[in-house]
């Protein structure tokens, strides 16, 4: 886990040290547990801490997402639900406000897990 985090940070640091002015870059990562027994907490914490050294980073699972959005069950809103457009708009603002978003998916293929994978530029399977 640390090796993956180190690789991500090293790539970002290389971009920052190039002669040309760095262009704003956004990256959405989804952390997908490989089994129901995998606890992604430590990896997520270390990843966000490393990313925060080079830009604004925010990580959340479905429960934390609901709290941030201010509505219980928001993370499980289906794409065809009437409230989904407002949710997507709010998520777009999160992407604008943070260079790095880390979506922590559920092990099961829930609506939240599907949303995480759909929003992600990269999916990391955590074992």
C-alpha positions as CSV (number, residue, x, y, z in Angstrom):
1,X,0.0,0.0,0.0
2,X,2.8,2.4,0.9
3,X,4.5,1.6,-2.4
4,X,1.5,2.5,-4.4
5,X,1.1,5.8,-2.4
6,X,4.8,6.5,-2.9
7,X,4.5,6.0,-6.7
8,X,1.5,8.4,-6.9
9,X,3.3,11.0,-4.9
10,X,6.5,10.7,-6.9
11,X,4.7,11.1,-10.2
12,X,3.0,14.2,-8.9
13,X,6.2,15.6,-7.6
14,X,7.9,15.1,-11.0
15,X,5.1,17.1,-12.6
16,X,5.6,19.9,-10.1
17,X,9.3,20.1,-10.7
18,X,9.2,20.5,-14.4
19,X,10.3,23.8,-15.9
20,X,6.9,24.7,-17.4
21,X,4.2,26.1,-15.1
22,X,2.1,23.2,-13.7
23,X,-1.5,23.1,-15.1
24,X,-4.2,22.4,-12.6
25,X,-4.9,18.7,-12.5
26,X,-7.7,16.8,-11.0
27,X,-7.8,13.1,-10.1
28,X,-10.6,11.0,-8.8
29,X,-9.6,7.7,-7.3
30,X,-11.8,4.8,-6.3
31,X,-10.6,2.4,-3.6
32,X,-12.3,-1.0,-4.1
33,X,-11.8,-3.6,-1.4
34,X,-10.9,-7.0,-2.9
35,X,-12.8,-8.8,-0.2
36,X,-15.4,-8.0,2.5
37,X,-12.6,-8.4,5.2
38,X,-10.4,-5.7,3.8
39,X,-10.2,-2.6,5.9
40,X,-9.3,0.4,3.6
41,X,-9.1,2.9,6.5
42,X,-5.3,2.9,6.9
43,X,-4.5,2.9,3.2
44,X,-7.0,5.7,2.6
45,X,-5.5,7.8,5.5
46,X,-2.0,7.4,4.2
47,X,-3.0,8.1,0.6
48,X,-4.9,11.3,1.4
49,X,-2.0,12.5,3.7
50,X,0.4,12.0,0.8
51,X,-1.9,13.6,-1.8
52,X,-2.5,16.6,0.6
53,X,1.2,17.4,0.4
54,X,0.8,18.3,-3.3
55,X,-2.8,19.5,-3.4
56,X,-6.2,19.6,-1.9
57,X,-7.4,16.1,-1.1
58,X,-10.7,14.7,0.3
59,X,-11.7,11.1,0.9
60,X,-15.0,9.6,1.9
61,X,-17.0,6.4,2.0
62,X,-20.8,6.2,1.6
63,X,-21.5,7.2,5.2
64,X,-19.2,10.2,5.2
65,X,-20.6,11.2,1.8
66,X,-24.1,11.2,3.3
67,X,-22.9,13.4,6.1
68,X,-21.1,15.8,3.8
69,X,-24.1,16.1,1.5
70,X,-26.4,16.5,4.5
71,X,-28.9,13.8,3.6
72,X,-29.0,10.3,4.9
73,X,-29.0,7.8,2.0
74,X,-27.7,10.3,-0.6
75,X,-24.9,7.9,-1.5
76,X,-27.4,5.3,-2.6
77,X,-29.5,7.5,-4.8
78,X,-30.2,5.7,-8.1
79,X,-29.2,7.5,-11.3
80,X,-32.8,7.7,-12.4
81,X,-34.0,9.3,-9.2
82,X,-35.3,12.9,-9.4
83,X,-32.7,14.1,-6.8
84,X,-29.8,12.6,-8.7
85,X,-29.2,15.8,-10.8
86,X,-28.7,17.9,-7.7
87,X,-26.3,15.2,-6.3
88,X,-24.2,15.2,-9.5
89,X,-24.0,19.0,-9.5
90,X,-22.8,18.9,-5.8
91,X,-20.2,16.3,-6.7
92,X,-19.0,18.5,-9.6
93,X,-18.4,21.3,-7.1
94,X,-16.4,18.9,-4.9
95,X,-14.2,18.1,-8.0
96,X,-13.8,21.9,-8.5
97,X,-12.8,22.5,-4.9
98,X,-10.3,19.6,-4.6
99,X,-7.5,18.4,-6.8
100,X,-7.9,14.8,-5.4
101,X,-11.1,13.0,-4.5
102,X,-10.8,9.5,-3.1
103,X,-14.1,7.5,-3.2
104,X,-14.0,4.5,-0.9
105,X,-16.3,1.9,-2.4
106,X,-18.3,-0.8,-0.7
107,X,-17.2,-4.4,-1.3
108,X,-20.7,-5.3,-2.7
109,X,-21.8,-3.8,-6.0
110,X,-24.1,-1.2,-4.4
111,X,-25.3,2.0,-6.0
112,X,-22.5,3.8,-4.1
113,X,-19.8,1.4,-5.5
114,X,-21.1,1.9,-9.0
115,X,-21.0,5.7,-8.5
116,X,-17.4,5.5,-7.2
117,X,-16.3,3.5,-10.2
118,X,-18.2,5.8,-12.5
119,X,-16.6,9.0,-11.0
120,X,-13.1,7.5,-10.9
121,X,-10.2,8.3,-13.2
122,X,-8.4,5.3,-11.7
123,X,-9.7,2.4,-9.6
124,X,-7.3,0.9,-7.0
125,X,-8.2,-2.6,-5.8
126,X,-7.1,-2.9,-2.2
127,X,-6.2,-6.3,-0.9
